[in-house]
Amino acid sequence: MTRRYHWPLPISMLLTALLFLLLAGNSWLRWADPTMDFGRELYYPWQILQGKVLQRDLYQIFGPLPDYFNAFWMSIAGVSVHTLFGVNLVLAVGATGMILYLFGAWLGWLSGCLAALAFMVMGVFPFSSDIFGSFNFIAPYSHAATHGFITALFTLTMLMRFVRHGHPTSLYLAALGIGGNFLTKPEFFVALLASVGVWAILLARHDAQRWAICRHHAMRLFLTALLLPLCFLGYFLSLLPLNQALRAIAGGWTILGYGDPTRLHYYNLISGLNHPGTNMWIGLRSALVQLGWLAATLWAFGRKGKPSGASLLAFAMTLIFLLLLIARPGWGAFSLIVMPRGLLTMTCLVLLLVAVAFGRNTLRDSPTGRETMLFLGVWGIFSVTLMVRKIFNTTLLGYGFVLVTPGFLLLVGMLTGAIPRWLAARHQPSAIRFVQGLYVVFVLFVILGVWKNSSWMYWQMHFSIGKGSDRFLTFSPSISPNALVHARFDMWAMEKLRPNDTLLVLPEGLMINFLYRVVNSTQVHSFLPPDIATFGEDYFIEKIQQGRPRFILFWYRPTPEYGYPQMGGHDGFGQKITAWLRQAYRPVYYQENRFSLDDPGKKGLIVLQIRDDIQNQRGNPPP
C-alpha cells in the first residue's frame, strides 16, 4: 500500500469517535417517535419484567432475543426511555467500530472511516421526515431489525478475522452470532446465511488450510449455533406448550404464511412493486448516470500520463448529467432518494467484478487481493439480499436505514478502497491521489446531504414528551398529530387515569401505555391495515372482548402510506371494529369537536369507556 493514499488507523479511530459524539449531541433525545413502533419496543420489556410472556401474553411480531435483551438491561438500569437510549448508543458504538474495522482492515483506513461515517449518518442517527420517525438505531421501529443487523455484522466480522488470523475461536463466536441472528428478523437471517454461504464457497476454493479447520470443527460449530435458540426454547417450554414455545422462538417466521403481503398497498409501496416497470427504470437511470461519471473519472485520470481529449470529454459530459440529476430534486432528495435508487445495480456490478476476479483466478498470487475481493463478495451478497425487500425502491426512507445503507457502504469501500488498491497494483500513484479524491468528494456529498436533511428535522424538534428519564423531544403539536395526541390526552390522563386502569390505544400507540405505565389488556396493540389484512377484523374484536380494557383512546392517525386516509369512517379501514366499539363503549372525553367514531377524519382524539353492563357480564360481549 502506498503512503500517498494511506490513512493512519489512529486518525481514523479518533475522527470516527469525534464524529459520533458530534452527531449524538446534535440529535440528543430527538430519536424517538411519540406514538409509532418504538413504544412497543419499550412496552414489551417492561411487561416481561412484570411477568408477561411473549406469544402467551404479548402479541409477537419478531424474534424473542431483542425484547428479553432489553428487559435484562431495564432490570439493571431501570424501566425508562433513557435506558434503551443508553443501551442502543453503546450498541451503535460497537456496530460503528466493527464497520470501521471491516472496511479499514480490508480496504484501507480511509475507506473504513468513510464507511463508519456513512453508517452513523444513514443508519445510527438519520431522521428522514416527520412521518418516518422510528428508523434509526437509537430508537428503532424494531430492535429485531437493529439487533439483526448487529448480530449479522458481528458474525461477518468474526468470519473475516478467521480469514486473516485462522483462529477457531472466531468461528465459534460467528456461530453464536448466527444463532442469535435467527432470534431477530427473517430477512437478516436469510441475508446472513447467503453471505456465510458465499464466504464458505470462496474460502473452500482459495484457502485449503483455513477450509480444513472449518471442516474439522463443523459439527461443534453447528451445535454452537443452536445454543441460543435452544436456551430460549427451554425457557419457553417451562412456561408454554410445545407448539407455542416453538412459535415463540420462531418469531417473525410464524407470520410469513398469513395473507399475501404483495397485495398490500404499503408493501408494494416500500418495495416499488406498485409501479415495477417505472421504478426499475428510475433506478437504472440513476445507476447509469452515476456509473458513467465514476467510469469516466477512472478512464480520464486513472492511467499513466495526461488524460486524452476523448476521456476528458466523456468525463465532462457525464459530470454534467450527474449535476442535472442532483439539481432537479435538490441535494437532500438526491442523497436520500435519487442516488440510493441505483444502489441495487451498482451492488450487482460489484458482485460481478468479484465473480470475474475469482473465476479467472487473477488473484492467486495476491493474498491481500484475495482477502479484499472475498470481503467485497461477502458484503455484497449481504447487501443485495437485504435490498430485496425494497427491490425497486431502494431509497433511504423508512427501512433504508438497515436494508439499503449496507449497499452504500459497499460502494464507499469499492470507490475509496478497492479501486485505489487496484491502481496501486498498476504502479500509478498520481492517479490514485486524483481518482480517490474525486470519489471521496462524491461519497461525502451524499453523506452530508443525508445529514443536512436530518439536521433540519432535528432543528424543529423542541416539544417535550414524558418526564424525567422518560423525556424526549419531538415536533410540536402544530406540525405532528403524533405529538398532538400526547398534548391533548395528558390533560385528561393526569386527572382521570389510574395505575390499575387498562388502556388500549387505536390504531396504535403503546408509547402512551408505557409513559403512563398503564397496561394494555388486549394482547394486541397495532390495528393498522397490514395487521388487519393478516388476521382479519374479527380476530381483533375477539381480543378486545377478551381483554375488556376499561378505556380506549382513539386518535387521528393519518395512514396514506397504507392507501387509506385513517382508521374508521366510510373511506377508512377497520370499519367493523369501530362499529363494534360504538356498541360496547361510550365516549367520556373529546378533543376537537368534529372528531368522533363517526367522523374520524379530523385531527383530534376521543376517549371511550367500557359500558358497565359489558364490563360486568361473564363471557365475551356480543359482537
C-alpha positions, 0 to 999 in steps of 0.5 A: 500500500502506498503512503500517498493514499494511506490513512493512519488507523489512529486518525481514523479511530479518533475522527470516527469517535469525534464524529459520533459524539458530534452527531449524538449531541446534535440529535440528543433525545430527538430519536424517538417517535411519540406514538409509532413502533418504538413504544412497543419496543419499550412496552414489551420489556417492561411487561416481561419484567412484570411477568408477561410472556411473549406469544402467551401474553404479548402479541409477537411480531419478531424474534424473542432475543431483542425484547428479553435483551432489553428487559435484562438491561431495564432490570439493571438500569431501570424501566425508562426511555433513557435506558434503551437510549443508553443501551442502543448508543453503546450498541451503535458504538460497537456496530460503528467500530466493527464497520470501521474495522471491516472496511479499514482492515480490508480496504484501507483506513480511509475507506473504513472511516468513510464507511463508519461515517456513512453508517452513523449518518444513514443508519445510527442517527438519520431522521428522514421526515416527520412521518418516518420517525422510528428508523434509526438505531437509537430508537428503532421501529424494531430492535429485531431489525437493529439487533439483526443487523448487529448480530449479522455484522458481528458474525461477518466480522468474526468470519473475516478475522478467521480469514486473516488470523485462522483462529477457531475461536472466531468461528465459534463466536460467528456461530453464536452470532448466527444463532442469535441472528435467527432470534431477530428478523427473517430477512437478516437471517436469510441475508446472513446465511447467503453471505456465510454461504458465499464466504464458505464457497470462496474460502473452500476454493482459495484457502485449503488450510483455513477450509480444513479447520472449518471442516474439522470443527463443523459439527461443534460449530453447528451445535454452537449455533443452536445454543441460543435458540435452544436456551430460549426454547427451554425457557419457553417450554417451562412456561408454554406448550410445545407448539407455542414455545416453538412459535415463540422462538420462531418469531417473525417466521410464524407470520410469513404464511398469513395473507399475501403481503404483495397485495398490500398497498404499503408493501408494494409501496416500500418495495416499488412493486406498485409501479415495477416497470417505472421504478426499475427504470428510475433506478437504472437511470440513476445507476447509469448516470452515476456509473458513467461519471465514476467510469469516466473519472477512472478512464480520464485520470486513472492511467499513466500520463495526461488524460486524452481529449476523448476521456476528458470529454466523456468525463465532462459530459457525464459530470454534467448529467450527474449535476442535472440529476442532483439539481432537479430534486435538490441535494437532500432528495438526491442523497436520500432518494435519487442516488440510493435508487441505483444502489441495487445495480451498482451492488450487482456490478460489484458482485460481478467484478468479484465473480470475474476476479475469482473465476479467472483466478487473477488473484492467486498470487495476491493474498491481500487481493484475495482477502479484499475481493472475498470481503467485497463478495461477502458484503455484497451478497449481504447487501443485495439480499437485504435490498430485496425487500425494497427491490425497486425502491431502494431509497433511504426512507423508512427501512433504508436505514438497515436494508439499503445503507449496507449497499452504500457502504459497499460502494464507499469501500469499492470507490475509496478502497478497492479501486485505489488498491487496484491502481496501486497494483498498476504502479500509478500513484498520481492517479490514485491521489486524483481518482480517490479524491474525486470519489471521496468528494462524491461519497461525502456529498451524499453523506452530508446531504443525508445529514443536512436533511436530518439536521433540519428535522432535528432543528424543529424538534423542541416539544417535550414528551414524558418526564424525567428519564422518560423525556424526549423531544419531538415536533410540536403539536402544530406540525405532528398529530403524533405529538398532538395526541400526547398534548391533548390526552395528558390533560385528561390522563393526569386527572382521570387515569389510574395505575390499575386502569387498562388502556388500549390505544387505536390504531396504535400507540403503546408509547402512551401505555408505557409513559403512563405505565398503564397496561394494555389488556388486549394482547394486541396493540397495532390495528393498522391495515397490514395487521388487519389484512393478516388476521382479519377484523374479527380476530381483533374484536375477539381480543378486545372482548377478551381483554375488556380494557376499561378505556380506549383512546382513539386518535387521528392517525393519518395512514396514506402510506397504507392507501387509506386516509385513517382508521374508521369512517366510510373511506377508512379501514377497520370499519367493523371494529369501530362499529363494534366499539360504538356498541360496547363503549361510550365516549367520556372525553373529546378533543376537537369537536368534529372528531368522533367514531363517526367522523374520524377524519379530523385531527383530534382524539376521543376517549371511550369507556367500557359500558358497565353492563359489558364490563360486568357480564361473564363471557365475551360481549356480543359482537 
